[in-house]
């Protein structure tokens, strides 16, 4: 199960006990915010895309939406999301629990600037009812991201 891979991953850093397994679903931004008692914008949603046949993850704020023009400028390609079956095969986590931790080799992780306005955010941990609260610096460290990018809209005040 993907949450066990994430728990094993975080145990290497003495942080597995910070993973929260919830009694209710956290598979969407709205459900996660309700379950965690936070604003939806503080949910760090992880979106899967295919670029040149390779899987990438973009972690964004919960209130952000992909801006197709910005995405195309960044990746020189149209935004193409994999099917739910492809997500699990390529990333290692099922839709609803996709996160940037304990992903399969070859998956590139990006962080969107929409997250920078928060002190802490709540990404999933490999299942549809899990999360961990991380500072932005911790998210940078544990996601093994390659770059901050600006590919979202609808989040600026």
C-alpha positions, 0 to 999 in steps of 0.5 A, a space after each residue: 500500500 502506498 501509505 506504507 511506502 510513505 511511512 517508511 520514507 518518512 521514518 528515515 527522517 524520524 517523521 513517520 509519527 507526523 503522518 495523520 491517518 484520518 477517519 474520513 476521506 481526504 481524497 479531494 481538496 474540500 474533503 481534506 480541508 474539512 477533515 484537517 480543519 484548515 482552509 482549502 488553500 493550505 491543502 498541497 494538492 499533487 497533480 500528475 502530468 505526462 511530458 514527453 511520455 514521462 510522469 511529472 508531479 506539480 504540487 500546488 495550493 488547494 485553491 490554484 488551477 493549472 493555467 494552460 498558457 503558463 503550463 505550455 510556456 514552462 513545459 513546451 507542451 499541452 497539459 496532459 494528465 495520465 489516466 487513473 490507472 496510469 497514475 498508479 503505475 507511473 507514480 506509485 500512488 492512486 488518485 486521491 492519495 498522490 503525493 511527492 513522497 516515495 514516488 517511483 524512480 524517474 518521476 520529476 517533482 515541481 512545486 508551484 509558487 502558489 504554495 509560497 504564501 503559507 508557513 505550513 501546508 498539508 500534502 497527502 501521504 499516499 492514501 485517500 485519508 492521510 496527510 502530513 503538515 509540513 513547512 515549505 522548507 520541509 516540503 522542499 526537502 522531502 519532496 525532492 523537487 527540482 524547481 519552483 515553477 509558476 503554472 497556476 491561476 486563480 490563487 492570487 488575492 
